[in-house]
Amino acid sequence: MSHVTGLEEKARALAEVAEEVARCRKCRLWSSRTNPVPGHGNQDSDVMFIGEAPGYNEDLEGKPFVGAAGKFLDQLLGIAGLRRGDVFITNVLKCRPPGNRDPLPDEVEACSPYLDRQISIIRPKLVVCLGRHSASYVLSRSGVRVRSRSGGTSISAVRGQVFKARFEGLAFLVMPTYHPAAGLYNPKLKEILMEDFASIGRVVKGIREGSILI
């Protein structure tokens, strides 16, 4: 997969992905969505956040993390010393599953090439996975094998850890944590998320200062 450089080239390449997502009919989700949610943010960021799938509010507005979980994410970004304008945010799935159910394997297979291209365009130095499905896809796709007895990636087993990953010739770090929505209903997970985002802030600072090598 070829890489693009320069802000204008990156913006154009991401716009092409968004246009393809809007026309996509590769899985069943296009028929029930209101709007596709390709992703939003700083196309030249060194930090990329990847959730699982759009929810109700995201489907209405066409942007990721705009509901209650999005407001909490904004708070968490502040803990990490970041703002929305500093990062790029997207999901594994670009269309909302009915009833906010979990992504199905064939939906991930159909939609994930769009995410792969976004990663290659943005070239992040740190990818933060928000939730189990995001962590499972990104870690396995990046050559990191972390398996639970059930055969999937347990978010509780990997959250807060830093993994070195390679993807289509890119090298970057991956940090999984819980989805912000989980912290809205579970005070314990809210505390863990706050701790993890403090760690994310330290990792970002280390990357930018050169004390953490990729």
Summary of the structure (lengths in Angstrom):
residues: 214
radius of gyration: 15.9
end to end distance: 20.5
largest distance: 47.6
contacts: 707
relative contact order: 0.16
helix: 50%
strand: 14%
